[in-house]
Amino acid sequence: MLIAPRLTDYHGIHIEQASLDFAIPHFEEDIPLYLDPFLLWSSPSQQDQSLHTSLINAFNHLGELMRKGEEQKAIEILITASECDEVGLGLSSNRKGKRIGQKKAKEILQLFEAIPEYKRKGFKHFEEIQFFITGISRDRISDIACNFLKSFLIDYTIEQCSKNGIPIQECNIENVYDYRSNKFIPFEKTEIPINPNNGKPLIFVPKRWLRFTPWINYDDYFHHHCPQDDIGHTPEELNHVSVLDYNRQNYGVVDAYIKEKERTFKDCHNDPLFSQIPIISAKRKLNLIKKLPTGKVDNADRDYEDAIAELFSSLLYPQLDFAAEQSRTESGALIRDLIFYNNQSNAFLTDIYDSYGSKQIVFEMKNVKEISRDHVNQLNRYMTDSLGKFGVLVTRNELTKARRQSTVDLWSGQRRCIITLTDADVAQMVELFESRQRSPLDVIKKKYVEFTRLCPS
């Protein structure tokens, strides 16, 4: 069974995340990023700008319904738009969110009456609702945008599946917004990727639209633009509700903030799904590792594992996408592993897949002076058919002659491969990371070649 499975890995499509235009959907949990509508507004792409206009028109149509006395219709549309499970963005651990209720929807829609500027002209950036309504955060902004843009995202998903060979199948997509009728169609039959865990459709979102925090956001406004002294002179007075009440009575302050964010739009960039640590941080982690004693004294084992985890997720990117850091218990010992997706992005990784069936690669971390037979056996038992029969022990020193022979015997008898990375190897990986001339993965390749030379032909 794959750890933190993704759509591409499930279908045997070996393309690293960095090479794809969209965020690869996970089956079991959300991707911790959000669609930021401002990225469409600020985009040089005419298509993105047009989509932003369509998005804002759809939201402002709710104000038109309110003015025409069709409040309940507007409420139902907004509630439907408030959650978009198909895209899998956010922090949910099961890809399932919850829509807003009638009361919250009505509160949002009343802004079209309460704020004169919205009554006259509507919203230019609907993200502004977070400055007046409690409980509206980045996930809600993202879901509303995704739902109003769902028709485009479906077409985009189909295009990307065709381009990358991702299987699709016929299914019904619920609640697709129709700009001609200005309402959600209950379902649309199309062909789209499916989550094999639950049969639910999956919709892709372009990476260029994703951020951890929207460019227009409450925290930024509060800390850098909100006139806090005008609202309250004590910490007790300056709470979230008092700020929202102040904004309702002083829209000009919010408007000035929006204009400032528009003026500085060139500073607004999408956030990558993964960011490598800086070179100086890699060196600091290495120095920390070198100074740590072996064993568990003063939590040295935990510090070692934390440093290796942060280092390797960066050193091995983008050739290996980080999948998960997990703990398992075996014979009373708590073991921490790093799991990477094997994208087969080069000949070495393809060879590992072909020779050992490694869809994912496990790195077991051991802050010990000497690797024992039990350590080798623990990793050996963990290398299953789903993970593959190739594993890496990350430890402080080279194996003893006896332990090295144990790994050779394991290869000879069961065609299972365990290689070892020591402090010296980690130092060499950091050196390659700094030079940018070669990939740190080459150190693992070198250790693998050295290991195979010890094995009988």
Secondary structure, DSSP 4 states (H G I P E B T S, - for coil): --SS-BHHHHTT----GGG-SBPPPBSSS-BS-EE-HHHHHS-S-HHHHHHHHHHHHHHHHHHHHHHTT-HHHHHHHHHHHT--GGG-BSS-SSS------HHHHHHHHTHHHHSHHHHHH--SSGGGGGGTSTT--HHHHHHHHHHHTHHHHHHHHHHHHHHHT---EEEEEEEEEETTTTEEEEEEEEEE-B-TTT--B----BGGGEESS-SS-HHHHHHHT--HHHH-SSTTT--HHHHHHHHHH-HHHHHHHHHHHHHTGGG--PPPS--PPPHHHHHHHHHHHHHPPSSSGGGHHHHHHHHHHHHHHHHTTTTEEEEEEEEEEETTEEEEEEEEEE---SHHHHHHHHHH--SEEEEEE---SS--HHHHHHHHHH--TTT-SEEEEE-SSPPPHHHHHHHHHHHHHH--EEEEE-HHHHHHHHHHHHH-SS-THHHHHHHHHHHHHHS--
